[in-house]
Amino acid sequence: MQNNNQNFERVSRSRASQPHFKKKSHKGAWITFLVFLVLLVTGLVVAHGIYVNMKNAADKAYQPGLSTKARNVSSVIAQNKPVSILLLGTDTGALGRHDTGRTDTIILATVNPKKKTIYLTSIPRDTKVTVPGDSQPYEKINAAYTIGGASSAVQTVQNLLNVPIDFYAIINMGGLEKMVNAVGGVTVTPPLTFQYGAANVVKGKTVTLNGAEALAYSRMRHQDPAGDYGRQVRQRQVLQKLVLKGMNISSLPRYKEILNSVSGKLKTDMKFDDMVALRERYGVATHHIKSQTLQGETAVINGIDYEVPTQQELLTISNSIRSSLGLSTLSSLNQTQDTTSDYSSTTSSTSTQINY
């Protein structure tokens, strides 16, 4: 773990301390979409018996991550044990942006089939971290993907939170826009009034957004008093509404439109068989969603804003995730013994010692 006790100017304490893993109602979760997308699409495939189309789409989306995973994922799934998926949303694919981009949305999802629950941990994009292999001593966490791709993002989050990541999935904002259009728009009730890009919404007034409007609604940050934390709420809201609407679609033409909408927009190290296994063994976990956010202190370091979580906050979040995965909790972030865990780390030598 990197040392957060460096000299910097503290600007303000982050949002008031919140209880961890709060049960969600209708405020969904940005990138929860990616968990549900796998379940939704594979479910439609099963219903229509068109495995060939889905396998082609899955093969197109497949992109290897770390050369060696933190644990034996096949064994985890075979035993119906909880799995973790790092869900990333990049700021490219629309509005003329086509570079690698940064992952402005970062959520670690843990799916527990026995408890029938999905646990979501949001990580602020400005969280101060050390990126393995980077020449700089620290970066914002959303730069990890830009620096070294998906494997770098996965490794950085594993090191930060001391938890294993079994899969990753990335979708860009162009994919979000097209998928909203594919399901005929999403209906939301805005938590605040604002106009930004194509979005023009009024607090408490329910409105149906098309793809461009939903994208703008999900991206606005500077007008929100809660900043990026507030944006995360709206992103989660849009994507759960998107998924719930998509799950009610049963027609083959609409199914194909949904698949086409994410073609070239989604990348994951889940193979087709992994997707089918997750659908069959973990679909019940969509019944309940709980969420938490890694809280930090806003700080300015060399003129750049960061979110810097305390060591206690990191330990609390780490242990809540480990608990959701059925792993033993830690007494400190530097703990090197984990005698009750079923799995051992096999990450590369550039990673911090991690206990699974």
SVG drawing of the C-alpha trace seen along z (x, -y; Angstrom):
<svg xmlns="http://www.w3.org/2000/svg" viewBox="-42 -25 52 52">
<polyline fill="none" stroke="black" stroke-width="0.4" points="0.0,0.0 1.2,-3.5 1.9,-5.9 -0.8,-8.5 1.0,-10.6 2.8,-12.9 3.0,-16.6 0.0,-18.2 -2.5,-21.0 -5.8,-19.7 -8.7,-21.5 -11.7,-20.0 -12.9,-16.8 -14.8,-14.6 -18.5,-13.9 -19.6,-13.0 -18.8,-9.5 -21.4,-7.0 -22.3,-3.5 -20.8,-0.9 -22.8,1.4 -26.1,-0.4 -29.0,1.5 -30.1,-0.1 -33.6,-0.9 -34.3,-2.5 -31.1,-4.5 -29.2,-1.9 -25.6,-1.8 -23.5,-3.0 -21.8,-0.1 -24.0,2.2 -25.1,2.2 -22.1,4.3 -22.9,7.0 -26.5,7.0 -25.6,6.7 -23.8,10.1 -26.8,11.6 -29.3,9.9 -27.7,10.8 -26.8,14.4 -30.4,14.7 -31.8,13.6 -29.4,16.0 -30.7,18.9 -34.3,17.9 -33.8,17.7 -31.3,20.5 -29.0,18.4 -25.7,19.2 -23.7,18.6 -24.6,14.9 -23.8,14.4 -20.6,16.3 -19.5,14.2 -20.3,11.0 -18.5,12.4 -15.4,13.3 -15.4,9.7 -15.6,8.3 -12.9,10.6 -9.6,9.0 -7.2,10.7 -6.3,8.9 -3.5,9.9 -1.4,12.8 -1.9,14.5 -5.1,14.0 -5.0,13.4 -6.8,16.7 -8.2,19.8 -11.4,18.3 -12.7,21.5 -12.5,23.2 -14.3,20.2 -17.2,20.4 -17.4,24.2 -17.9,24.0 -20.5,21.2 -18.3,18.9 -18.6,15.2 -16.8,13.6 -15.5,10.0 -15.7,8.0 -13.9,4.6 -16.4,2.4 -14.9,-0.5 -16.5,-3.2 -14.2,-5.3 -14.8,-8.8 -14.4,-7.9 -16.6,-6.7 -18.8,-9.8 -18.5,-13.6 -15.6,-13.2 -13.4,-11.4 -11.7,-8.3 -8.4,-8.0 -7.7,-5.5 -9.3,-7.7 -9.5,-7.5 -11.8,-5.3 -13.9,-8.0 -16.2,-5.3 -14.7,-2.6 -16.8,-0.1 -15.7,3.2 -18.7,5.5 -18.8,8.7 -21.5,11.2 -22.6,13.5 -25.0,16.3 -25.6,17.7 -26.7,14.4 -28.4,13.5 -26.7,10.1 -24.4,7.9 -22.1,5.6 -20.9,2.5 -17.9,0.4 -17.4,-2.9 -13.9,-4.3 -13.7,-8.0 -11.8,-8.8 -9.4,-11.2 -8.3,-8.7 -4.5,-9.0 -2.7,-5.7 0.6,-4.2 0.3,-2.6 2.6,0.5 5.3,-0.2 4.6,-3.9 7.5,-6.3 5.6,-8.7 5.3,-8.1 1.5,-8.6 -1.4,-9.2 -5.1,-9.6 -6.6,-6.1 -8.5,-6.9 -5.1,-7.2 -4.1,-3.6 -6.0,-2.3 -4.4,-5.0 -1.0,-4.1 -1.1,-0.3 -4.5,0.8 -7.0,3.1 -4.3,5.1 -2.8,2.0 -6.2,0.9 -6.9,4.3 -3.5,4.5 -3.9,0.9 -7.3,1.7 -6.1,5.0 -3.1,3.3 -5.2,0.4 -7.9,2.5 -6.0,5.8 -8.7,7.9 -8.7,10.3 -10.3,9.2 -11.6,12.2 -12.8,10.3 -12.9,6.8 -15.4,5.2 -15.0,1.9 -17.6,-0.1 -17.2,-3.5 -19.8,-6.3 -20.6,-5.8 -21.9,-2.3 -24.0,-3.8 -25.7,-6.3 -26.4,-3.6 -27.8,-1.1 -30.2,-3.7 -31.5,-4.3 -31.7,-0.5 -34.1,0.0 -36.2,-3.1 -34.8,-5.5 -34.7,-5.5 -37.0,-7.2 -35.4,-8.9 -36.4,-11.3 -33.5,-13.9 -32.1,-14.7 -31.3,-18.2 -32.1,-20.8 -29.5,-21.5 -28.9,-22.0 -25.8,-20.3 -25.4,-19.4 -28.5,-17.6 -29.8,-17.2 -32.3,-19.8 -33.9,-18.4 -35.8,-19.6 -35.4,-18.2 -38.2,-15.8 -39.8,-15.9 -39.7,-12.5 -38.4,-12.5 -37.6,-10.0 -34.1,-10.5 -32.8,-9.4 -29.2,-8.2 -27.6,-11.7 -29.6,-13.1 -28.8,-10.2 -25.1,-10.5 -25.1,-14.2 -27.2,-13.5 -24.6,-11.0 -21.6,-13.1 -22.4,-16.5 -20.2,-17.1 -19.3,-20.8 -22.9,-22.0 -23.5,-19.2 -22.8,-20.4 -21.6,-16.9 -19.2,-16.9 -18.0,-13.5 -19.9,-11.8 -23.1,-13.3 -22.3,-12.3 -21.8,-8.7 -25.4,-8.7 -26.8,-9.9 -24.7,-7.4 -26.0,-4.6 -29.5,-5.8 -29.4,-5.8 -27.8,-2.4 -30.1,-0.5 -33.1,-2.0 -31.4,-0.9 -30.9,2.6 -34.3,3.0 -35.9,1.9 -33.6,4.1 -34.5,7.2 -38.1,6.8 -37.3,7.0 -38.1,10.4 -38.3,9.8 -35.5,11.1 -35.2,7.9 -34.7,5.8 -32.3,8.3 -30.2,8.0 -30.3,4.2 -29.0,4.3 -26.1,6.6 -25.3,4.3 -25.4,1.3 -22.5,2.5 -20.5,4.1 -17.0,2.6 -17.9,0.6 -17.5,3.4 -14.2,5.1 -13.9,7.9 -11.7,10.8 -14.8,12.9 -15.0,15.6 -18.3,16.9 -18.3,19.9 -17.7,17.6 -20.7,15.5 -22.9,18.5 -21.7,19.9 -22.3,16.5 -25.8,16.4 -26.6,19.9 -25.0,19.9 -25.1,16.2 -28.3,14.8 -30.1,14.9 -27.7,12.3 -29.5,9.6 -32.3,9.7 -30.5,7.4 -28.0,4.7 -25.9,3.0 -23.4,0.2 -20.6,-1.8 -18.1,-4.4 -14.5,-4.7 -14.4,-8.1 -11.4,-10.4 -10.1,-13.7 -9.9,-16.3 -6.3,-17.5 -4.2,-19.6 -0.8,-18.2 1.5,-20.2 -1.6,-22.1 -3.7,-19.0 -6.8,-17.8 -6.8,-14.3 -9.1,-12.3 -6.9,-10.7 -8.5,-8.0 -7.2,-7.4 -5.5,-4.1 -8.5,-3.3 -11.0,-3.9 -9.0,-1.7 -8.9,1.1 -12.7,0.7 -13.5,0.9 -11.1,3.8 -12.6,5.8 -16.2,5.2 -15.3,6.4 -13.4,9.4 -16.3,10.3 -18.6,10.1 -16.2,12.5 -16.2,14.9 -12.5,14.2 -11.0,13.6 -10.7,9.9 -7.4,8.2 -6.2,6.4 -4.1,4.1 -3.4,3.3 0.1,4.6 -0.9,7.9 1.1,10.7 -0.5,13.8 -4.0,15.1 -4.3,18.6 -8.1,18.9 -8.3,17.9 -8.9,20.6 -6.8,18.9 -3.3,17.4 -2.2,14.5 -0.4,15.2 0.0,11.7 3.2,10.5 6.2,9.3 5.3,5.6 2.3,5.9 2.2,5.3 1.9,8.4 -1.8,9.3 -3.6,11.9 -6.6,13.9"/>
</svg>
